[in-house]
Amino acid sequence: MADDEDILARPLLSGKVGLVLDGMAVEFDVAMPDGLLNVDDLTPLFQSLSSVVVQAAEQRVEAAGKTVSCRAGCGACCRQAVPIAEGEARQIAALVEAMPEPRRSQVVERFEAIYRTLEDCDLGRRLLEALGARGGLDRELIIGYFHLGIPCPFLEEESCSIHAQRPMICREYLVTSDPVHCAALDGEHIERVKLTGIEKRVMRVGRRDTPHGFVQMFEALRFAARHPAPPRDRPGPDILLEVIKSDTPKPQHAAQASRL
């Protein structure tokens, strides 16, 4: 807690950063605490950058005469296995911990219910074993998880109840096809919006406690309890620059990192 209070008391560094992604010039405002930080400290900044990139991609799609079909009330993709960055897992855990009762207990129970569901079926047990062994899932397990029909712990009335704090991969998963194809996990007919995602870059730079730098959403609370935040040992601008310059990783389980 003292460390968090120290961060809040620091002066802010602010400015603008411009970069070109997918042929699009993107400019965004930057504000971060001065002094030494870790990747977790910049998670809100990276999520904001992710949203800026997505907004630019949406404008490009609209200029091409198409429309992003993702809307509030459509939770068609919210039953997939969702990989999030390590720092986002700790952010999710902190968000849940700060919830007032009884909501906090209700959300914690949703996370635990997912484990019970997985532990009670063969596919689920194989999935948990795969996560423990190598930190990723193969295509069969990803599709199998989807067909179990397990909703994200934050899905309420088919909408994201933490929309402003949702992970980067959720921000960057956009389609122009009919949501019915997402609901059926019909990869042949799902038309994704192609963009240079920020989340894979953050996963790569922030990798510390997992083989590939990502955690399954349903693991977030248990992961955060086992793995505290890394030490603050680098200036924030250095971390930001590394993420921006990082090449998009090519994980062993590519389908897992990109979502189907």
Secondary structure by P-SEA (a helix, b strand, c coil): caaaaaaaabbbbbbbbbbbcccbbbbbbbbbbccccccccaaaaaaaaaaaaaaaaaaaaaaacccccccccccccccccccccaaaaaaaaaaaaacccaaaaaaaaaaaaaaaaaaacaaaaaaaaaaaccccccaaaaaaaaaccccccccccccccccccccccccccccccccccccccccccccccccccaaaaaaaaaccccccccccccaaaaaaaacccccccccaaaaaaaaaaccccccccccccccc
